């Protein structure tokens, strides 16, 4: 991953965006020598969001199991049958 100064982003935004679209490598933007933001391409961002949504769903499911909020196979089939009508 490469690092660029915020001033470089200001001066060369179009060039950085072109390179980002081409090589898909995130760019760390620093301000006053400290990490400030990551610049990533749209496809990578959307994949990360989809992955996060999936992982959050799995975590909610694991919590439900831990808390005993489960249904039997027959109950699940009955609920699914109602939704699929």
C-alpha positions in Angstrom: 0.0 0.0 0.0 1.3 3.4 -0.8 1.1 6.5 1.3 0.5 10.0 0.0 0.3 13.4 1.7 -3.0 15.2 1.8 -1.4 18.0 -0.2 -0.6 15.5 -3.0 -4.2 14.5 -3.0 -5.2 18.1 -3.4 -2.8 18.7 -6.2 -3.1 15.4 -8.1 -6.5 14.1 -7.3 -7.3 13.2 -10.9 -4.0 11.3 -11.3 -4.4 9.4 -8.0 -8.0 8.4 -8.9 -6.8 7.2 -12.3 -4.1 5.1 -10.7 -6.5 3.8 -8.1 -8.9 2.7 -10.8 -6.2 0.9 -12.7 -4.2 -0.9 -10.0 -6.9 -1.2 -7.2 -4.2 -0.6 -4.5 -5.5 1.5 -1.6 -3.7 4.7 -0.8 -3.2 5.9 2.8 -3.6 9.7 3.0 -1.6 11.4 5.8 -2.0 14.8 7.3 0.7 16.4 9.4 2.6 13.0 9.3 -0.4 11.1 10.7 -2.7 8.6 9.0 -5.9 10.5 8.1 -7.9 8.4 5.5 -7.7 5.5 3.1 -8.6 6.1 -0.5 -10.0 2.9 -2.2 -11.7 2.2 -5.5 -15.5 1.8 -5.6 -15.5 -2.0 -6.4 -13.2 -2.7 -3.4 -15.4 -0.6 -1.1 -18.6 -2.3 -2.2 -17.0 -5.8 -1.7 -15.9 -4.8 1.8 -19.4 -3.6 2.6 -20.9 -6.8 1.4 -18.4 -8.9 3.4 -19.1 -6.8 6.5 -22.9 -7.3 6.1 -22.4 -11.1 5.8 -20.1 -11.2 8.8 -22.5 -9.2 10.9 -25.3 -11.6 9.9 -23.2 -14.5 11.0 -22.4 -12.8 14.3 -26.1 -12.2 14.9 -26.8 -15.8 14.2 -24.1 -17.0 16.6 -25.6 -14.7 19.3 -29.0 -16.1 18.7 -27.7 -19.6 19.2 -25.9 -18.7 22.3 -29.0 -17.1 23.7 -31.1 -20.1 22.8 -33.2 -18.2 20.2 -33.5 -21.1 17.8 -36.3 -23.1 16.2 -36.7 -26.7 15.2 -36.3 -27.8 11.6 -40.1 -28.4 11.3 -40.8 -24.8 12.6 -38.3 -23.4 10.2 -39.9 -25.2 7.3 -43.3 -24.0 8.3 -42.1 -20.4 8.4 -40.3 -20.7 5.1 -43.5 -22.2 3.5 -45.5 -19.1 4.6 -42.9 -16.8 3.1 -42.7 -18.7 -0.2 -46.4 -18.6 -0.9 
